[in-house]
């Protein structure tokens, strides 16, 4: 499957509100990138204000470490950079 096909498949199979499970790939002050093995060429992002595991925004020092499993809900499909935004909490 090429990247265009994978992006289309990801949008179709992961609609808004869908729970997604992945692994934390990189952590930055603005958020984190998540790897979802089923869609390896699609970027999954949880931004800082969307990571609220207990209903509150928490300090990035308390975010999951790289390699940790994480679940998030799909809240957006960003066409211009083929990114799926997730929210936790």
DSSP file (Angstrom, degrees, kcal/mol; ACC not computed):
  #  RESIDUE AA STRUCTURE BP1 BP2  ACC     N-H-->O    O-->H-N    N-H-->O    O-->H-N    TCO  KAPPA ALPHA  PHI   PSI    X-CA   Y-CA   Z-CA
    1    1 A X              0   0    0      0, 0.0     2,-0.1     0, 0.0     0, 0.0   0.000 360.0 360.0 360.0 131.0    0.0    0.0    0.0
    2    2 A X     >  -     0   0    0      1,-0.1     4,-2.6     4,-0.0     5,-0.2  -0.310 360.0 -97.5 -84.5 175.5    1.4    3.4   -0.9
    3    3 A X  H  > S+     0   0    0      1,-0.2     4,-2.6     2,-0.2     5,-0.2   0.871 122.4  52.2 -62.6 -39.7    1.3    6.5    1.3
    4    4 A X  H  > S+     0   0    0      2,-0.2     4,-2.2     1,-0.2    -1,-0.2   0.931 112.8  45.3 -62.2 -44.7   -1.8    8.0   -0.4
    5    5 A X  H  > S+     0   0    0      1,-0.2     4,-2.6     2,-0.2    -2,-0.2   0.906 112.6  50.9 -64.6 -41.9   -3.7    4.7    0.0
    6    6 A X  H  X S+     0   0    0     -4,-2.6     4,-2.6     2,-0.2    -2,-0.2   0.900 109.8  50.1 -64.9 -40.2   -2.6    4.4    3.6
    7    7 A X  H  X S+     0   0    0     -4,-2.6     4,-2.3     2,-0.2     5,-0.2   0.935 112.7  46.7 -62.1 -46.8   -3.7    7.9    4.4
    8    8 A X  H  X S+     0   0    0     -4,-2.2     4,-2.0     1,-0.2    -2,-0.2   0.904 113.5  48.7 -61.5 -42.5   -7.1    7.3    2.9
    9    9 A X  H  X S+     0   0    0     -4,-2.6     4,-2.7     2,-0.2     5,-0.2   0.898 110.1  51.6 -63.9 -41.9   -7.4    4.0    4.7
   10   10 A X  H  X S+     0   0    0     -4,-2.6     4,-1.9     1,-0.2    -2,-0.2   0.926 110.6  47.9 -63.0 -45.2   -6.5    5.6    8.0
   11   11 A X  H  < S+     0   0    0     -4,-2.3    -1,-0.2     1,-0.2    -2,-0.2   0.895 115.2  46.0 -62.6 -39.6   -9.1    8.3    7.6
   12   12 A X  H  < S+     0   0    0     -4,-2.0     3,-0.3    -5,-0.2    -2,-0.2   0.917 119.4  38.2 -70.0 -43.6  -11.8    5.8    6.7
   13   13 A X  H  < S+     0   0    0     -4,-2.7     2,-0.3     1,-0.2    -2,-0.2   0.634 117.5  50.7 -85.5 -14.3  -11.0    3.3    9.5
   14   14 A X  S  < S+     0   0    0     -4,-1.9    -1,-0.2    -5,-0.2     3,-0.1  -0.599  74.6 173.5-124.0  70.3  -10.2    5.9   12.2
   15   15 A X    >   -     0   0    0     -3,-0.3     3,-2.1    -2,-0.3    59,-0.3  -0.209  49.0 -69.2 -70.9 167.3  -13.1    8.4   12.3
   16   16 A X  T 3  S+     0   0    0      1,-0.3    59,-0.2    59,-0.1    -1,-0.2  -0.303 124.7  28.8 -55.1 137.0  -13.5   11.1   14.9
   17   17 A X  T 3  S+     0   0    0     57,-3.0    -1,-0.3     1,-0.3     2,-0.2   0.258  87.0 133.7  93.8 -11.6  -14.2    9.5   18.3
   18   18 A X    <   -     0   0    0     -3,-2.1    56,-2.5    56,-0.1     2,-0.4  -0.530  56.9-125.9 -75.3 135.8  -12.4    6.3   17.6
   19   19 A X  E     -A   73   0A   0     -2,-0.2     2,-0.4    54,-0.2    54,-0.2  -0.695  29.4-167.2 -82.0 130.5  -10.1    5.0   20.3
   20   20 A X  E     -A   72   0A   0     52,-3.4    52,-2.4    -2,-0.4     2,-0.4  -0.944   9.1-153.1-122.7 139.9   -6.6    4.3   19.0
   21   21 A X  E     +A   71   0A   0     -2,-0.4     2,-0.2    50,-0.2    50,-0.2  -0.937  31.6 135.7-114.5 136.0   -3.8    2.4   20.7
   22   22 A X  E     -A   70   0A   0     48,-2.8    48,-2.4    -2,-0.4     2,-0.4  -0.807  47.4 -91.8-154.8-164.9   -0.1    3.1   19.9
   23   23 A X  E     -AB  69  35A   0     12,-2.2    12,-3.4    46,-0.2     2,-0.3  -0.981  40.1-107.8-127.4 135.8    3.4    3.7   21.3
   24   24 A X  E     + B   0  34A   0     44,-2.8    43,-2.7    -2,-0.4    10,-0.2  -0.476  38.4 176.0 -64.4 123.5    4.9    7.0   22.3
   25   25 A X  E     -     0   0A   0      8,-3.1     2,-0.3     1,-0.4     9,-0.2   0.851  62.0  -0.7 -98.3 -46.2    7.5    7.6   19.6
   26   26 A X  E     - B   0  33A   0      7,-1.3     7,-2.3    39,-0.1     2,-0.4  -0.990  59.6-149.4-146.8 149.2    8.9   11.1   20.5
   27   27 A X  E     + B   0  32A   0     -2,-0.3     2,-0.3     5,-0.2     5,-0.2  -0.987  20.1 168.9-125.3 131.0    8.1   13.7   23.2
   28   28 A X  E >   - B   0  31A   0      3,-3.3     3,-1.2    -2,-0.4    -2,-0.0  -0.864  49.9-102.4-130.9 164.9    8.5   17.4   22.8
   29   29 A X  T 3  S+     0   0    0     -2,-0.3    31,-0.1     1,-0.2     3,-0.1   0.790 122.9  50.7 -59.3 -26.5    7.3   20.4   24.9
   30   30 A X  T 3  S-     0   0    0      1,-0.2    18,-2.7    17,-0.1     2,-0.3   0.585 127.5 -69.3 -88.2 -10.6    4.4   20.9   22.5
   31   31 A X  E <   -BC  28  47A   0     -3,-1.2    -3,-3.3    16,-0.3     2,-0.3  -0.993  54.9 -75.7 155.4-159.4    3.2   17.3   22.5
   32   32 A X  E     -BC  27  46A   0     14,-2.6    14,-2.6    -2,-0.3     2,-0.4  -0.985  22.2-130.5-141.6 150.7    4.1   13.8   21.5
   33   33 A X  E     -BC  26  45A   0     -7,-2.3    -8,-3.1    -2,-0.3    -7,-1.3  -0.822  24.6-156.2 -97.7 140.4    4.2   11.7   18.4
   34   34 A X  E     -BC  24  44A   0     10,-2.6    10,-0.7    -2,-0.4     2,-0.5  -0.955   8.1-140.1-121.1 134.6    2.6    8.3   18.6
   35   35 A X  E     -B   23   0A   0    -12,-3.4   -12,-2.2    -2,-0.4     2,-0.6  -0.834  12.9-170.2 -94.1 125.8    3.4    5.3   16.4
   36   36 A X    >   -     0   0    0     -2,-0.5     3,-2.0     3,-0.4     6,-0.2  -0.959  14.2-151.0-115.0 110.2    0.4    3.2   15.4
   37   37 A X  G >  S+     0   0    0     -2,-0.6     3,-0.6     1,-0.3    -1,-0.1   0.769  91.2  60.7 -57.7 -31.1    1.8    0.0   13.8
   38   38 A X  G 3  S+     0   0    0      1,-0.3    -1,-0.3     2,-0.1     2,-0.2   0.772 115.8  32.9 -67.8 -25.4   -1.2   -0.5   11.5
   39   39 A X  G X  S+     0   0    0     -3,-2.0     3,-1.3     1,-0.1    -3,-0.4  -0.618  71.1 165.9-131.1  72.0   -0.5    2.9    9.8
   40   40 A X  T <  S+     0   0    0     -3,-0.6    -1,-0.1     1,-0.3    -2,-0.1   0.717  74.5  49.3 -68.2 -23.4    3.2    3.3    9.9
   41   41 A X  T 3  S+     0   0    0    -39,-0.1     2,-0.4     2,-0.1    -1,-0.3   0.468  93.7  89.0 -96.0   0.5    3.4    6.2    7.4
   42   42 A X  S <  S-     0   0    0     -3,-1.3     2,-0.4    -6,-0.2    -6,-0.3  -0.816  75.9-130.1 -98.0 135.0    0.7    8.3    9.0
   43   43 A X  E     - d   0  83A   0     39,-1.5    41,-3.2    -2,-0.4     2,-0.4  -0.699  18.8-164.9 -84.8 132.6    1.7   10.8   11.8
   44   44 A X  E     -Cd  34  84A   0    -10,-0.7   -10,-2.6    -2,-0.4     2,-0.4  -0.978  11.9-173.7-116.0 130.0   -0.3   10.6   15.0
   45   45 A X  E     -Cd  33  85A   0     39,-2.3    41,-3.1    -2,-0.4     2,-0.5  -0.971  22.3-168.1-131.2 137.7    0.0   13.6   17.4
   46   46 A X  E     -C   32   0A   0    -14,-2.6   -14,-2.6    -2,-0.4    41,-0.1  -0.971  25.0-150.2-117.5 111.7   -1.2   14.4   20.9
   47   47 A X  E >>  -C   31   0A   0     -2,-0.5     3,-1.6    39,-0.5     4,-0.5  -0.399  27.8-101.8 -82.3 165.1   -0.6   18.1   21.5
   48   48 A X  G >4 S+     0   0    0    -18,-2.7     3,-1.0     1,-0.3    10,-0.3   0.845 120.7  48.0 -55.4 -41.8    0.1   19.4   25.0
   49   49 A X  G 34 S+     0   0    0    -19,-0.3    -1,-0.3     1,-0.2   -18,-0.1   0.646 108.4  56.5 -76.9 -12.3   -3.4   20.7   25.7
   50   50 A X  G <4 S+     0   0    0     -3,-1.6    38,-3.3     1,-0.1     2,-0.9   0.448  85.9  86.3 -96.2  -1.5   -5.0   17.5   24.5
   51   51 A X  B <<  +f   88   0B   0     -3,-1.0     7,-0.8    -4,-0.5     2,-0.2  -0.815  46.0 138.9-101.5  96.1   -3.1   15.3   27.0
   52   52 A X    >   +     0   0    0     36,-3.3     3,-2.2    -2,-0.9     5,-0.2  -0.606  17.4 170.5-135.0  70.8   -5.3   15.4   30.1
   53   53 A X  T 3  S+     0   0    0      1,-0.3    36,-0.2    -2,-0.2    -1,-0.1   0.765  86.0  32.3 -60.5 -26.1   -5.3   11.9   31.5
   54   54 A X  T 3  S-     0   0    0      2,-0.6    -1,-0.3    34,-0.1     3,-0.1   0.060 128.4 -89.4-115.2  23.2   -7.1   13.0   34.7
   55   55 A X  S <  S+     0   0    0     -3,-2.2     2,-0.3     1,-0.2    -2,-0.1   0.458 104.4  90.0  85.0   0.4   -9.1   15.8   33.1
   56   56 A X  S    S-     0   0    0     -5,-0.0    -2,-0.6     0, 0.0     2,-0.3  -0.967  83.8-108.5-130.4 145.6   -6.3   18.3   33.7
   57   57 A X        -     0   0    0     -2,-0.3     2,-0.3    -5,-0.2    -5,-0.2  -0.548  43.9-158.8 -67.2 133.0   -3.3   19.4   31.6
   58   58 A X        -     0   0    0     -7,-0.8    -7,-0.1   -10,-0.3     5,-0.1  -0.781  25.3 -83.9-117.5 162.5   -0.2   18.1   33.3
   59   59 A X    >   -     0   0    0     -2,-0.3     3,-2.6     1,-0.1     4,-0.2  -0.349  36.2-124.7 -61.4 134.7    3.5   19.0   33.2
   60   60 A X  G >  S+     0   0    0      1,-0.3     3,-1.6     2,-0.2    -1,-0.1   0.758 108.6  70.3 -54.6 -25.1    5.3   17.5   30.3
   61   61 A X  G 3  S+     0   0    0      1,-0.3    -1,-0.3     0, 0.0    -2,-0.1   0.715  98.9  50.4 -64.3 -18.6    7.8   16.0   32.7
   62   62 A X  G <  S+     0   0    0     -3,-2.6    -1,-0.3     2,-0.0    -2,-0.2   0.335  86.0 113.7-101.1   5.3    4.9   13.6   33.8
   63   63 A X  S <  S-     0   0    0     -3,-1.6   -36,-0.0    -4,-0.2    -4,-0.0  -0.307  81.8 -80.3 -70.8 160.4    4.0   12.5   30.3
   64   64 A X        -     0   0    0      1,-0.1    -1,-0.1     4,-0.0     3,-0.1  -0.271  51.2-111.4 -60.6 148.3    4.6    8.9   29.3
   65   65 A X    >   -     0   0    0      1,-0.1     3,-2.2    -3,-0.1   -41,-0.3  -0.364  42.7 -79.9 -76.8 158.7    8.1    7.9   28.3
   66   66 A X  T 3  S+     0   0    0      1,-0.3   -41,-0.2    -2,-0.1    -1,-0.1  -0.371 121.9  30.1 -55.5 133.9    9.2    7.0   24.8
   67   67 A X  T 3  S+     0   0    0    -43,-2.7    -1,-0.3     1,-0.3     2,-0.1   0.261  90.2 130.7  95.2 -10.6    8.2    3.4   24.2
   68   68 A X    <   -     0   0    0     -3,-2.2   -44,-2.8   -44,-0.1    -1,-0.3  -0.461  62.0-114.2 -74.9 146.1    5.2    3.6   26.5
   69   69 A X  E     +A   23   0A   0    -46,-0.2     2,-0.3    -2,-0.1   -46,-0.2  -0.541  40.6 179.3 -74.4 146.5    1.8    2.3   25.3
   70   70 A X  E     -A   22   0A   0    -48,-2.4   -48,-2.8    -2,-0.2     2,-0.4  -0.996  19.7-151.8-150.5 147.5   -0.9    5.0   25.0
   71   71 A X  E     +A   21   0A   0     -2,-0.3     2,-0.3   -50,-0.2   -50,-0.2  -0.962  21.5 167.3-120.3 140.0   -4.5    5.3   24.0
   72   72 A X  E     -A   20   0A   0    -52,-2.4   -52,-3.4    -2,-0.4     2,-0.4  -0.971  32.4-116.8-147.0 161.9   -6.1    8.3   22.5
   73   73 A X  E     -AE  19  87A   0     14,-2.9    14,-1.9    -2,-0.3     2,-0.3  -0.843  34.8-112.4-102.3 135.4   -9.3    9.3   20.8
   74   74 A X  E     + E   0  86A   0    -56,-2.5   -57,-3.0    -2,-0.4    12,-0.2  -0.502  42.9 163.0 -67.5 125.4   -9.2   10.7   17.2
   75   75 A X  E     +     0   0A   0     10,-2.8     2,-0.3     1,-0.3    11,-0.2   0.512  59.5  11.0-120.3 -12.2  -10.2   14.3   17.2
   76   76 A X  E     - E   0  85A   0      9,-1.2     9,-2.1   -61,-0.1     2,-0.5  -0.977  48.0-146.5-164.8 150.5   -9.0   15.6   13.8
   77   77 A X  E     - E   0  84A   0     -2,-0.3     2,-0.8     7,-0.2     7,-0.2  -0.990  22.6-156.5-116.4 116.1   -7.6   14.5   10.4
   78   78 A X  E >>> - E   0  83A   0      5,-3.5     5,-1.9    -2,-0.5     4,-0.6  -0.832   7.1-170.1-100.7 105.6   -5.1   17.2    9.2
   79   79 A X  G >45S+     0   0    0     -2,-0.8     3,-0.9     1,-0.2    -1,-0.2   0.892  75.3  62.0 -63.1 -45.2   -4.9   16.9    5.4
   80   80 A X  G 345S+     0   0    0      1,-0.3    -1,-0.2     2,-0.1    -2,-0.0   0.754 123.9  18.2 -64.5 -24.1   -2.0   19.3    4.6
   81   81 A X  G <45S-     0   0    0     -3,-0.6    -1,-0.3     2,-0.1   -38,-0.2   0.226 103.5-118.4-127.7  15.3    0.5   17.2    6.6
   82   82 A X  T <<5 +     0   0    0     -3,-0.9   -39,-1.5    -4,-0.6     2,-0.4   0.936  60.7 151.6  49.0  60.0   -1.4   13.9    6.8
   83   83 A X  E   < -dE  43  78A   0     -5,-1.9    -5,-3.5   -41,-0.2     2,-0.6  -0.953  39.5-150.0-124.4 137.4   -1.6   13.9   10.5
   84   84 A X  E     -dE  44  77A   0    -41,-3.2   -39,-2.3    -2,-0.4     2,-0.4  -0.942  18.1-146.5-107.8 122.1   -4.2   12.4   12.8
   85   85 A X  E     -dE  45  76A   0     -9,-2.1   -10,-2.8    -2,-0.6    -9,-1.2  -0.716  14.6-164.6 -91.8 137.6   -4.6   14.3   16.1
   86   86 A X  E     - E   0  74A   0    -41,-3.1   -39,-0.5    -2,-0.4     2,-0.4  -0.831   6.8-152.8-117.8 155.6   -5.5   12.4   19.2
   87   87 A X  E     - E   0  73A   0    -14,-1.9   -14,-2.9    -2,-0.3     2,-0.5  -0.983   3.1-158.4-127.9 141.8   -6.8   13.5   22.6
   88   88 A X  B      f   51   0B   0    -38,-3.3   -36,-3.3    -2,-0.4   -33,-0.1  -0.985 360.0 360.0-120.9 124.7   -6.3   11.8   26.0
   89   89 A X              0   0    0     -2,-0.5    -1,-0.1   -36,-0.2   -38,-0.1   0.424 360.0 360.0  97.8 360.0   -8.7   12.4   28.8
